[in-house]
Amino acid sequence: MENVEPMEIGLVFWAEESAGATLQQLRSFGLQSGQLGVPPTLDCGKVLDDWKSELAISGVNVTGAVCSYAGEDYSTLARVHESVGFTTSLYRAERIARTREIAAFAHALGIYAVSCHIGFIPADPQEVLYAELVELTRVLCDACAEHKQNFVLETGQEAATVLLSFIADVSRTNLKVNFDPANMILYGSGDPTEALALLQEHVLSVHCKDGQSPVPGSGLLGSECALGDGEVDFPAFLGQLKRMGYTGSLAIEREEPNLQQKLKDIQTAIGRLKEWKADAGLYVSS
């Protein structure tokens, strides 16, 4: 399905039971591409035919499916460690099964990338959890490979050097990276542009999201904000994407709970990305 212009502006949008209504919201921004978030409550089997038929006539290019899981909690760093992804063994079997289900759903829709947060990867490869996550990621990569899909890790919860070593240890050719610069800020895990340069050979897709650093000692994540209002240097970020020859889309992600503010912030992000692209000498039709 993927057929996007290099650095085409897109959106992370969340699947609802009505595919037509969801896609209309995407088109209302003047966008024709994005990553499809699959919420834990979505019955993939029930909505498959509707999504398949609507996508076929919509002209929308979906570049990846994004997994989220029941029980994930981003309220504090401690809760992220406990509840997000696969770090806690209690959740693993259910979430592996759900990832397989989403991969099959995505395959039926012609989507060839499946992404998620797997949880904090320990910096010390001698930790038991590190080895468990390596083996678990191999399982997920192999499940996606059955559908000729890439399995994509979202960055941010660990330093780029840790993720590089982890990718090497997993040793699967279909293991890729979805680079989210704001997550590097929100988790205090490094400079986004420097991290992008280190990970560049593994980067399949990117999110365009902004944020502010956490308050030291608070135990909280940093705060997400409108694109351009945070600490990500987006002109430098886009410059690095240009230098590395990135040809994927720029998927805006905004998780603001107030719908009207969210819609406003997405429009702001589109306008600012167009300006930054023009300044960088990039294709600017979208």
WOHUUR-V21619 format. One record per residue. RES is the residue in one small letter. PHI is phi in radians with two decimals (999 if undefined). PSI is psi in whole degrees, -180 to 180 (none if undefined). D_LAST is the distance of its C-alpha to the last C-alpha in whole Angstrom. Layout:
res:phi:psi:d_last
RES:PHI:PSI:D_LAST
RES:PHI:PSI:D_LAST
This chain:
res:phi:psi:d_last
m:999:-33:18
e:-1.13:126:16
n:-2.74:66:14
v:-1.84:154:10
e:-1.24:151:9
p:-0.98:126:10
m:0.99:36:8
e:-1.17:137:6
i:-1.32:129:5
g:-2.35:-165:8
l:-2.59:142:12
v:-1.44:114:15
f:-2.20:149:17
w:-1.79:130:21
a:-1.14:134:22
e:-2.04:172:25
e:-1.07:-35:28
s:-1.58:103:26
a:-1.11:-40:23
g:-1.05:-44:22
a:-1.15:-40:22
t:-1.12:-46:20
l:-1.21:-32:17
q:-1.11:-38:17
q:-1.10:-41:16
l:-1.06:-48:13
r:-1.16:-26:12
s:-1.12:-21:13
f:-1.53:-2:11
g:1.37:22:8
l:-1.87:150:7
q:-2.22:12:9
s:-2.57:161:10
g:3.04:176:12
q:-1.78:136:16
l:-1.64:108:19
g:-1.33:134:21
v:-1.95:103:25
p:-1.21:156:27
p:-1.13:-20:31
t:-1.51:-8:32
l:-1.31:127:30
d:-1.49:98:32
c:-1.05:-40:30
g:-1.13:-40:33
k:-1.15:-38:33
v:-1.70:-4:29
l:-0.98:-51:29
d:-1.08:-41:29
d:-1.10:-48:27
w:-1.12:-39:24
k:-1.12:-46:25
s:-1.23:-40:25
e:-1.18:-41:22
l:-1.11:-35:20
a:-1.09:-29:21
i:-1.86:-2:20
s:-1.49:-28:17
g:1.36:5:15
v:-1.45:134:13
n:-1.75:118:13
v:-1.74:118:15
t:-1.59:-13:16
g:-3.02:158:19
a:-1.88:133:21
v:-1.89:121:22
c:-1.49:139:26
s:-2.32:157:28
y:-2.24:146:32
a:-1.04:136:34
g:1.63:-4:36
e:-1.27:139:33
d:-2.43:117:34
y:-1.81:20:32
s:-1.21:-36:34
t:-2.46:163:36
l:-1.06:-39:36
a:-1.08:-42:39
r:-1.22:-33:38
v:-1.08:-48:35
h:-0.99:-41:37
e:-1.37:-35:39
s:-2.03:-19:37
v:-1.58:133:33
g:1.25:-133:33
f:-2.15:17:36
t:-1.24:-28:38
t:-1.73:123:41
s:-1.06:-27:43
l:-0.96:-33:43
y:-1.62:-10:40
r:-1.14:-50:39
a:-1.05:-46:41
e:-1.09:-42:39
r:-1.35:-31:35
i:-1.09:-45:36
a:-1.08:-42:37
r:-1.15:-39:34
t:-1.12:-41:31
r:-1.07:-41:33
e:-1.10:-44:32
i:-1.18:-38:29
a:-1.06:-42:28
a:-1.16:-42:30
f:-1.03:-48:28
a:-1.09:-43:25
h:-1.02:-43:27
a:-1.12:-24:28
l:-1.64:1:24
g:1.36:29:23
i:-1.81:129:21
y:-1.98:21:23
a:-2.51:136:22
v:-2.23:124:24
s:-2.17:161:24
c:-2.92:170:26
h:-1.53:124:28
i:-1.53:-9:31
g:1.88:172:33
f:-1.09:124:34
i:-1.55:124:35
p:-1.05:144:39
a:-1.23:-27:39
d:-1.60:112:42
p:-1.19:-9:42
q:-1.46:-11:46
e:-1.19:144:45
v:-1.01:-42:46
l:-1.05:-37:42
y:-1.03:-49:40
a:-1.11:-37:42
e:-1.11:-42:42
l:-1.23:-34:38
v:-1.04:-50:38
e:-1.15:-41:40
l:-1.11:-40:38
t:-1.15:-36:34
r:-1.06:-41:36
v:-1.06:-45:37
l:-1.21:-39:33
c:-1.04:-45:32
d:-1.17:-35:35
a:-1.12:-42:34
c:-1.20:-35:30
a:-1.08:-28:32
e:-1.04:-26:34
h:-1.85:13:30
k:1.02:39:29
q:-1.94:156:26
n:-1.53:144:26
f:-1.78:129:27
v:-2.14:125:25
l:-1.58:132:26
e:-1.52:133:24
t:-1.40:168:25
g:2.22:-30:27
q:-1.53:-2:30
e:-2.58:163:32
a:-1.16:154:31
a:-1.05:-36:29
t:-1.13:-37:33
v:-1.14:-44:34
l:-1.14:-38:31
l:-1.05:-46:32
s:-1.13:-39:35
f:-1.10:-46:35
i:-1.04:-43:32
a:-1.10:-39:35
d:-1.26:-34:38
v:-1.15:-41:36
s:1.00:57:36
r:-2.27:129:33
t:-1.21:-20:31
n:-1.71:17:29
l:-1.60:119:28
k:-2.22:-179:25
v:-2.18:134:23
n:-1.76:112:20
f:-1.59:120:20
d:-2.00:105:20
p:-1.15:-33:20
a:-1.14:-34:22
n:-1.09:-32:24
m:-1.08:-36:26
i:-1.31:-48:26
l:-1.08:-33:27
y:-1.77:0:30
g:1.10:41:31
s:-1.90:13:31
g:2.36:172:29
d:-1.32:125:27
p:-1.05:-44:23
t:-1.22:-39:23
e:-1.12:-41:26
a:-1.13:-40:26
l:-1.06:-43:23
a:-1.08:-41:24
l:-1.15:-37:27
l:-1.67:3:26
q:-0.95:-37:23
e:-1.23:-14:25
h:-1.83:-6:25
v:-1.37:119:21
l:-1.72:-34:19
s:-2.64:165:17
v:-2.40:152:16
h:-1.80:146:15
c:-1.90:100:14
k:-2.47:151:17
d:-2.23:160:20
g:-2.89:173:23
q:-2.12:148:27
s:-1.10:152:30
p:-1.20:154:32
v:-1.26:124:36
p:-0.96:132:38
g:1.40:0:41
s:-1.40:-22:39
g:1.32:8:39
l:-1.86:160:35
l:-1.26:164:32
g:-1.17:179:30
s:-1.90:133:27
e:-1.28:151:24
c:-2.63:176:22
a:-1.07:147:19
l:-1.02:126:16
g:1.68:-11:18
d:-1.75:0:21
g:-1.94:-152:23
e:-1.76:-2:24
v:-1.33:129:21
d:-1.52:90:20
f:-1.19:-36:16
p:-1.00:-41:16
a:-1.18:-39:19
f:-1.08:-48:18
l:-1.15:-35:14
g:-1.09:-40:17
q:-1.17:-41:19
l:-1.02:-42:16
k:-1.12:-45:16
r:-1.09:-35:20
m:-1.54:2:20
g:1.29:31:18
y:-1.15:132:16
t:-2.11:7:14
g:-1.45:-168:13
s:-1.62:169:10
l:-1.92:96:10
a:-1.58:107:12
i:-1.15:132:12
e:-2.16:125:16
r:-2.46:118:18
e:-1.90:36:22
e:-1.17:126:23
p:-1.21:-28:26
n:-1.39:115:26
l:-1.05:-45:23
q:-1.11:-40:23
q:-1.16:-39:22
k:-1.05:-47:20
l:-1.08:-41:17
k:-1.09:-44:18
d:-1.17:-34:17
i:-1.13:-43:14
q:-1.08:-41:12
t:-1.07:-44:14
a:-1.09:-42:12
i:-1.06:-47:8
g:-1.08:-43:10
r:-1.22:-38:11
l:-1.10:-40:9
k:-1.07:-42:7
e:-1.13:-47:11
w:-1.15:-38:12
k:-1.11:-44:9
a:-1.08:-43:11
d:-1.11:-31:14
a:-1.53:-1:14
g:1.29:30:13
l:-1.73:162:10
y:-1.04:129:8
v:-2.14:16:5
s:-1.19:-20:4
s:-2.60:none:0
